Amino acid sequence: MHQIKWLAVFILFFIVNRGASAQSRPVQLAPAIKNEVIDSLGSALLKKYIYPDTAAKMNSYIKERLKKGAYDAVDNPDDFAQMLDADLHTIYSDLHMRIYYNMGYEKDLRTKSYAASVIKRMQFLQAAKQKNYGFQKVEILNGNIGYISIAQFYNTNQEATEIVKNAFLFLKNINALIIDVRDNPGGEPDMVQYICSYFFKERTHLNDFYDRHAKTNEYWTEPVPASTIFSTMPIYLLVNRRTGSAAEEFAYDLQNLHRVAIFGETTAGAAHWVTSNSISNGFIGNIPFRKAVNPVTHKNWEKVGVKSDVKSDDEHALDNALIYAYDHLINTSTDLTLIKSLKWFRVAVNVKQHPVKIAIGTLKTFTGNYKGRLITLKNGKLYFTDTNGYHIGLTPFTATAFMFTNNDRQIEFIRSGKGKITGFDFIYPGGKVERFNRLK
């Protein structure tokens, strides 16, 4: 048994190092090799690229460049790959297309090495586990607002779907949900489909993928038990210009089904499926062969991206979504206690986004001893210290009202008719007020 295990380890080691060794000995770019690479690349484009007319233009362009000697001076494979990549993008800048050099991987693609594919799959699964299958953060924000950060959409294996189930189980009692796919480069449509299934009670048509051979793959939600909870819940989605591919599909599908409000920047604009192809001599072409076709718009987000409903930069996207969530809940809830707390948290977010500036001279008038509670000024900022030594900063949100920097209490200073500060009210989230007079 131990011998079998060691044999398996040796085989894996040999394959991995074979690829590394091959990669360290690049081919010499003789003219014949350049010709072969360009012929092979052109043939792959004509056969597989999702846009046949564009493929023909790309093929003609790189062959014309070869004929004119544009590649004569290049002798490094990586540089040649970069030149070819740039030339193809001159014709059409497809964000999913990439030409690169990797001799070991190209040989595995060409020989269809089963062992190499198993290793690559194992490596991918291990990386996915280390990243918790894309679910980087799941928490409950102030106001009972759920928050999920998804870094990538991985395959829907058993472990991955358990992560998703547990995330939504943890959030089952929230009032609204914010999903963050900023910087998410994409991944697998199957995971997009699975997560979207939480947001619809009925089986719903999300998206189609259409390839060169007129084959269409349809994606529909399949209701899950938690659909009864999340299908009626307000959902807010955060995106940015680095949100790409399957993450864009996630945003585009839900936006066109009027299931989310999107906050952030316009996304990258990459709407194709891609596969790696052996081009020969160590060169690989990631060639898009399938495109998204949305059943609502009959289009996709290629080149134009997904436009947000509320434009926000990365710094303010989450805060803007929180304010919208608070406002919606304030306007629709009949729970007066909840409404009061939501208004409190809304003030806190607004203070963070739009801090009130108060002159140093005015801030000095607030300093003093209020029945043992001290207000001090340091580096242009007021601080509160209680009788137990608890010390915290104060952030102004009106000319006389300040929020604790942890948002759990407020202080409003009291002025006499002559403008002198005589005390402050200590205000708690539930509405309780304590007054402390200023000591002379």
C-alpha positions as CSV (number, residue, x, y, z in Angstrom):
1,M,0.0,0.0,0.0
2,H,2.8,2.4,0.9
3,Q,4.6,1.5,-2.3
4,I,1.5,2.5,-4.3
5,K,1.3,5.8,-2.6
6,W,5.0,6.6,-3.2
7,L,4.6,5.5,-6.8
8,A,1.7,8.0,-7.3
9,V,3.7,10.8,-5.7
10,F,6.7,10.0,-7.9
11,I,4.5,10.1,-11.0
12,L,3.0,13.5,-10.0
13,F,6.5,14.8,-9.2
14,F,7.8,13.6,-12.6
15,I,5.0,15.2,-14.6
16,V,5.1,18.5,-12.8
17,N,8.9,18.7,-13.1
18,R,8.8,17.6,-16.7
19,G,6.7,20.6,-17.5
20,A,8.9,22.9,-15.5
21,S,12.0,21.5,-17.2
22,A,10.5,21.9,-20.6
23,Q,9.4,25.4,-19.8
24,S,13.0,26.3,-18.9
25,R,14.2,25.3,-22.3
26,P,12.3,27.6,-24.8
27,V,12.3,27.0,-28.5
28,Q,14.5,29.1,-30.7
29,L,12.3,31.3,-32.9
30,A,13.5,30.4,-36.3
31,P,11.4,31.9,-39.2
32,A,9.8,28.5,-39.9
33,I,8.6,28.3,-36.3
34,K,7.0,31.8,-36.5
35,N,5.3,30.8,-39.7
36,E,4.0,27.6,-38.1
37,V,2.7,29.4,-35.0
38,I,0.9,32.0,-37.1
39,D,-0.6,29.5,-39.5
40,S,-1.8,27.4,-36.5
41,L,-3.1,30.4,-34.6
42,G,-5.0,31.6,-37.7
43,S,-6.6,28.2,-38.3
44,A,-7.7,28.0,-34.6
45,L,-9.3,31.4,-34.8
46,L,-11.1,30.6,-38.1
47,K,-12.4,27.3,-36.7
48,K,-13.3,28.4,-33.1
49,Y,-13.6,32.1,-32.5
50,I,-17.1,33.2,-31.7
51,Y,-17.1,35.9,-34.4
52,P,-16.2,34.3,-37.7
53,D,-15.8,37.6,-39.6
54,T,-13.5,39.0,-36.9
55,A,-11.5,35.8,-36.9
56,A,-10.9,36.2,-40.6
57,K,-9.7,39.8,-40.1
58,M,-7.4,38.7,-37.3
59,N,-6.0,35.9,-39.5
60,S,-5.3,38.2,-42.4
61,Y,-3.8,40.9,-40.1
62,I,-1.2,38.7,-38.4
63,K,-0.2,37.1,-41.8
64,E,0.2,40.5,-43.4
65,R,2.3,41.6,-40.4
66,L,4.5,38.4,-40.9
67,K,4.9,39.1,-44.6
68,K,6.0,42.7,-43.9
69,G,8.6,41.5,-41.4
70,A,7.0,42.9,-38.3
71,Y,8.1,39.8,-36.3
72,D,11.6,39.4,-37.8
73,A,13.5,41.0,-34.9
74,V,11.8,39.1,-32.1
75,D,13.6,36.0,-30.9
76,N,12.1,35.5,-27.4
77,P,8.9,33.3,-27.3
78,D,7.2,35.4,-24.6
79,D,7.8,38.6,-26.6
80,F,6.5,37.0,-29.7
81,A,3.4,35.8,-27.9
82,Q,2.8,39.3,-26.5
83,M,3.1,40.8,-30.0
84,L,0.6,38.4,-31.4
85,D,-1.7,39.1,-28.5
86,A,-1.5,42.8,-29.1
87,D,-2.0,42.5,-32.8
88,L,-5.2,40.4,-32.3
89,H,-6.5,43.0,-29.9
90,T,-5.8,45.7,-32.4
91,I,-8.6,44.1,-34.6
92,Y,-10.9,43.4,-31.6
93,S,-10.1,43.9,-28.0
94,D,-11.7,40.7,-26.5
95,L,-10.9,40.6,-22.8
96,H,-11.1,36.8,-22.8
97,M,-8.6,36.3,-25.6
98,R,-5.0,35.8,-24.7
99,I,-1.9,34.4,-26.5
100,Y,1.0,33.2,-24.3
101,Y,3.9,30.8,-24.2
102,N,4.2,27.8,-21.9
103,M,5.9,24.8,-23.5
104,G,5.0,22.3,-20.8
105,Y,1.3,23.2,-20.7
106,E,1.1,23.4,-24.5
107,K,2.5,19.8,-24.8
108,D,-0.1,18.6,-22.3
109,L,-2.8,20.2,-24.4
110,R,-1.5,18.8,-27.6
111,T,-1.0,15.2,-26.3
112,K,-4.2,15.4,-24.1
113,S,-2.3,14.2,-21.1
114,Y,-4.7,12.6,-18.7
115,A,-2.2,12.7,-15.8
116,A,-1.5,16.4,-16.4
117,S,-5.2,17.2,-16.5
118,V,-5.7,15.4,-13.1
119,I,-2.8,17.4,-11.6
120,K,-4.2,20.7,-12.9
121,R,-7.6,19.8,-11.5
122,M,-6.2,18.9,-8.1
123,Q,-4.3,22.2,-8.0
124,F,-7.4,24.1,-8.9
125,L,-9.5,22.4,-6.3
126,Q,-6.8,23.0,-3.6
127,A,-6.6,26.7,-4.6
128,A,-10.4,26.9,-4.4
129,K,-10.5,25.4,-1.0
130,Q,-7.8,27.8,0.2
131,K,-10.1,30.7,-0.9
132,N,-13.2,29.1,0.7
133,Y,-14.7,28.7,-2.8
134,G,-14.8,32.4,-3.3
135,F,-16.8,33.3,-0.2
136,Q,-14.3,35.6,1.5
137,K,-16.6,37.3,4.0
138,V,-20.1,36.7,5.3
139,E,-21.3,39.0,8.1
140,I,-24.2,41.0,9.5
141,L,-23.8,44.8,9.3
142,N,-25.6,47.5,11.4
143,G,-29.3,47.4,10.9
144,N,-29.4,43.6,10.4
145,I,-28.1,44.0,6.8
146,G,-26.4,40.8,5.5
147,Y,-23.2,41.1,3.6
148,I,-21.5,38.5,1.3
149,S,-18.2,39.1,-0.5
150,I,-17.7,36.7,-3.4
151,A,-14.1,36.8,-4.8
152,Q,-14.7,34.3,-7.6
153,F,-17.4,31.8,-8.8
154,Y,-16.0,28.3,-8.5
155,N,-17.5,25.0,-9.7
156,T,-20.5,23.7,-7.9
157,N,-19.0,20.6,-6.3
158,Q,-20.4,19.3,-3.0
159,E,-18.0,21.3,-0.8
160,A,-18.7,24.6,-2.7
161,T,-22.4,24.2,-2.5
162,E,-22.2,23.5,1.2
163,I,-20.3,26.8,1.7
164,V,-23.1,28.6,-0.1
165,K,-25.8,26.9,1.9
166,N,-24.1,27.7,5.2
167,A,-23.6,31.3,4.2
168,F,-27.3,31.8,3.5
169,L,-28.3,29.8,6.6
170,F,-26.2,32.2,8.7
171,L,-28.1,35.1,7.1
172,K,-31.6,33.7,7.2
173,N,-32.9,36.4,9.6
174,I,-31.5,39.5,8.0
175,N,-33.6,42.4,6.7
176,A,-31.8,43.0,3.4
177,L,-28.7,41.6,1.6
178,I,-25.6,43.3,0.1
179,I,-23.5,41.1,-2.3
180,D,-20.0,42.4,-3.1
181,V,-18.5,41.2,-6.4
182,R,-16.0,44.0,-6.8
183,D,-12.7,42.7,-8.2
184,N,-14.3,39.4,-8.9
185,P,-12.8,38.2,-12.3
186,G,-15.6,35.7,-13.0
187,G,-15.6,31.9,-13.0
188,E,-18.3,29.3,-13.6
189,P,-21.8,30.0,-14.8
190,D,-23.0,26.9,-12.9
191,M,-22.2,28.7,-9.6
192,V,-23.9,31.9,-10.8
193,Q,-27.0,29.8,-11.5
194,Y,-26.9,28.1,-8.1
195,I,-26.5,31.3,-6.1
196,C,-29.2,33.0,-8.2
197,S,-31.6,30.1,-7.3
198,Y,-31.8,31.6,-3.8
199,F,-33.4,34.7,-5.1
200,F,-36.4,33.3,-7.1
201,K,-39.4,31.2,-5.9
202,E,-40.2,30.0,-9.3
203,R,-37.9,28.4,-11.9
204,T,-36.5,31.4,-13.8
205,H,-34.6,31.7,-17.1
206,L,-31.3,33.5,-16.3
207,N,-29.1,33.4,-19.4
208,D,-28.1,31.4,-22.5
209,F,-24.7,30.7,-24.0
210,Y,-24.5,30.3,-27.7
211,D,-21.5,28.8,-29.6
212,R,-20.3,28.7,-33.2
213,H,-22.1,25.5,-34.0
214,A,-25.6,26.9,-33.2
215,K,-25.6,25.1,-29.9
216,T,-27.3,26.9,-27.0
217,N,-26.9,26.1,-23.3
218,E,-29.7,27.5,-21.2
219,Y,-29.4,28.5,-17.6
220,W,-32.4,28.5,-15.3
221,T,-32.7,28.8,-11.6
222,E,-33.8,25.7,-9.6
223,P,-35.6,26.8,-6.4
224,V,-33.9,25.8,-3.2
225,P,-35.5,25.6,0.3
226,A,-34.1,29.0,1.3
227,S,-35.8,30.6,-1.8
228,T,-38.8,31.3,0.4
229,I,-36.7,33.6,2.6
230,F,-34.5,35.4,0.1
231,S,-36.8,35.6,-3.0
232,T,-38.6,38.6,-1.5
233,M,-35.7,40.2,0.2
234,P,-34.1,43.5,-1.0
235,I,-30.8,42.8,-2.6
236,Y,-28.0,45.3,-3.4
237,L,-25.0,44.4,-5.6
238,L,-21.6,46.0,-5.5
239,V,-19.5,46.0,-8.7
240,N,-16.5,47.9,-10.2
241,R,-14.5,48.1,-13.4
242,R,-12.6,44.9,-12.4
243,T,-15.8,42.9,-12.1
244,G,-15.6,40.6,-15.1
245,S,-17.0,37.6,-17.0
246,A,-19.2,35.3,-14.8
247,A,-19.4,38.0,-12.2
248,E,-20.8,40.4,-14.8
249,E,-23.3,37.7,-15.8
250,F,-24.4,37.5,-12.2
251,A,-25.0,41.3,-12.2
252,Y,-26.5,41.4,-15.7
253,D,-29.0,38.6,-15.2
254,L,-30.2,39.9,-11.8
255,Q,-30.4,43.4,-13.1
256,N,-32.5,42.5,-16.1
257,L,-34.8,40.4,-13.9
258,H,-35.2,43.5,-11.7
259,R,-34.0,41.5,-8.7
260,V,-31.1,43.8,-7.6
261,A,-30.1,47.4,-7.4
262,I,-26.4,47.7,-8.6
263,F,-23.9,50.1,-7.0
264,G,-20.5,51.0,-8.3
265,E,-18.6,51.5,-11.6
266,T,-19.4,50.1,-15.0
267,T,-17.9,46.5,-15.2
268,A,-15.2,45.2,-17.4
269,G,-17.2,44.1,-20.4
270,A,-16.2,40.4,-21.0
271,A,-19.1,38.2,-22.0
272,H,-17.5,35.1,-23.6
273,W,-16.5,31.6,-22.6
274,V,-12.9,30.7,-23.4
275,T,-10.9,27.5,-23.8
276,S,-7.2,26.9,-24.0
277,N,-5.9,25.7,-27.4
278,S,-2.5,24.3,-28.4
279,I,-1.1,26.6,-31.1
280,S,2.2,24.6,-31.5
281,N,5.8,25.0,-30.4
282,G,4.9,26.0,-26.8
283,F,2.3,28.7,-27.7
284,I,-1.2,28.6,-26.3
285,G,-4.3,30.5,-27.4
286,N,-7.2,31.2,-25.1
287,I,-9.8,31.6,-27.7
288,P,-13.4,32.6,-26.9
289,F,-15.9,30.2,-28.5
290,R,-19.2,30.9,-26.8
291,K,-21.1,34.1,-26.0
292,A,-23.9,35.0,-23.6
293,V,-27.3,35.9,-24.9
294,N,-29.7,37.2,-22.3
295,P,-33.3,36.0,-22.7
296,V,-34.6,39.5,-21.7
297,T,-32.4,41.8,-23.7
298,H,-31.3,39.3,-26.4
299,K,-27.8,40.9,-26.0
300,N,-25.0,40.8,-23.4
301,W,-22.5,43.0,-21.7
302,E,-19.6,42.5,-24.1
303,K,-17.5,45.7,-24.5
304,V,-20.1,47.8,-22.8
305,G,-20.1,46.2,-19.3
306,V,-22.9,46.2,-16.8
307,K,-23.9,49.7,-15.9
308,S,-24.7,50.4,-12.2
309,D,-28.1,51.8,-11.1
310,V,-26.2,54.1,-8.7
311,K,-22.8,55.2,-9.8
312,S,-20.3,55.0,-6.9
313,D,-16.5,54.6,-6.6
314,D,-15.1,51.7,-4.6
315,E,-14.7,53.9,-1.5
316,H,-18.4,54.8,-1.3
317,A,-20.2,51.9,-3.0
318,L,-20.9,49.9,0.2
319,D,-22.0,53.0,2.2
320,N,-24.3,54.1,-0.7
321,A,-25.9,50.6,-0.7
322,L,-26.4,50.7,3.0
323,I,-28.1,54.1,2.9
324,Y,-30.5,52.8,0.2
325,A,-31.1,49.7,2.3
326,Y,-31.9,51.8,5.4
327,D,-34.2,54.1,3.5
328,H,-36.1,51.3,1.9
329,L,-36.6,49.6,5.3
330,I,-37.5,52.8,7.0
331,N,-40.2,53.5,4.4
332,T,-41.6,50.0,4.3
333,S,-41.4,48.8,7.9
334,T,-44.1,49.2,10.6
335,D,-41.7,48.3,13.4
336,L,-41.1,51.6,15.2
337,T,-38.2,50.3,17.2
338,L,-36.5,49.0,14.0
339,I,-37.2,52.3,12.2
340,K,-35.6,54.2,15.0
341,S,-32.4,52.1,15.0
342,L,-32.2,52.3,11.2
343,K,-32.4,56.1,11.3
344,W,-29.6,56.0,13.8
345,F,-27.4,53.8,11.6
346,R,-28.2,55.9,8.6
347,V,-26.9,59.0,10.4
348,A,-23.7,57.1,11.2
349,V,-23.1,56.2,7.5
350,N,-24.0,59.8,6.4
351,V,-21.5,61.1,9.0
352,K,-18.8,58.9,7.5
353,Q,-19.6,60.0,3.9
354,H,-20.2,63.7,4.6
355,P,-18.3,64.8,7.8
356,V,-19.2,68.2,9.0
357,K,-16.2,70.6,9.4
358,I,-16.1,72.7,12.5
359,A,-13.5,75.4,13.2
360,I,-10.9,74.7,15.9
361,G,-12.1,77.8,17.8
362,T,-15.6,76.4,18.0
363,L,-14.4,72.9,19.0
364,K,-12.5,74.4,21.9
365,T,-15.8,75.8,23.3
366,F,-17.0,72.2,23.7
367,T,-14.1,71.1,25.8
368,G,-14.4,70.7,29.6
369,N,-15.6,68.6,32.5
370,Y,-19.3,67.4,32.4
371,K,-19.9,65.8,35.8
372,G,-16.7,63.8,35.4
373,R,-17.1,63.1,31.7
374,L,-14.3,64.9,29.9
375,I,-14.4,66.4,26.5
376,T,-10.9,67.1,25.2
377,L,-9.4,68.4,21.9
378,K,-6.4,66.8,20.2
379,N,-5.1,67.3,16.7
380,G,-8.3,69.1,15.6
381,K,-10.6,66.3,16.9
382,L,-12.8,66.0,20.0
383,Y,-12.6,63.0,22.3
384,F,-14.9,61.8,25.1
385,T,-13.6,60.1,28.3
386,D,-15.9,58.7,30.9
387,T,-15.4,58.2,34.7
388,N,-14.0,54.6,34.0
389,G,-11.4,55.9,31.6
390,Y,-13.2,54.8,28.4
391,H,-11.8,57.0,25.7
392,I,-13.2,57.5,22.1
393,G,-13.2,60.0,19.3
394,L,-16.2,62.1,18.3
395,T,-17.3,62.8,14.7
396,P,-19.6,65.9,14.1
397,F,-22.7,65.5,12.0
398,T,-24.3,68.9,12.9
399,A,-22.9,72.1,14.4
400,T,-23.5,70.7,17.9
401,A,-24.1,67.0,17.6
402,F,-21.4,64.3,17.5
403,M,-21.3,60.6,16.8
404,F,-19.0,58.2,18.7
405,T,-16.6,56.8,16.1
406,N,-17.9,53.3,16.9
407,N,-21.5,54.6,16.1
408,D,-23.0,53.3,19.4
409,R,-23.8,56.7,21.0
410,Q,-24.2,60.4,20.3
411,I,-23.5,63.6,22.2
412,E,-25.4,66.8,21.5
413,F,-24.1,69.9,23.2
414,I,-26.5,72.4,24.9
415,R,-26.1,76.1,24.4
416,S,-27.5,78.8,26.6
417,G,-29.3,81.8,25.3
418,K,-26.0,83.6,25.3
419,G,-24.3,80.9,23.2
420,K,-22.3,79.4,26.1
421,I,-22.0,75.6,26.3
422,T,-23.8,74.5,29.5
423,G,-23.9,70.7,29.1
424,F,-24.6,67.8,26.7
425,D,-27.2,65.1,26.1
426,F,-25.9,61.6,26.0
427,I,-28.1,59.8,23.4
428,Y,-28.4,56.0,23.0
429,P,-29.6,54.1,19.9
430,G,-32.9,53.2,21.6
431,G,-33.7,56.8,22.3
432,K,-32.7,57.0,25.9
433,V,-31.2,60.4,26.8
434,E,-29.0,61.4,29.8
435,R,-28.0,65.0,30.4
436,F,-24.7,66.0,32.0
437,N,-24.2,69.6,33.0
438,R,-20.8,71.3,32.5
439,L,-18.8,72.0,35.7
440,K,-17.5,75.5,36.2
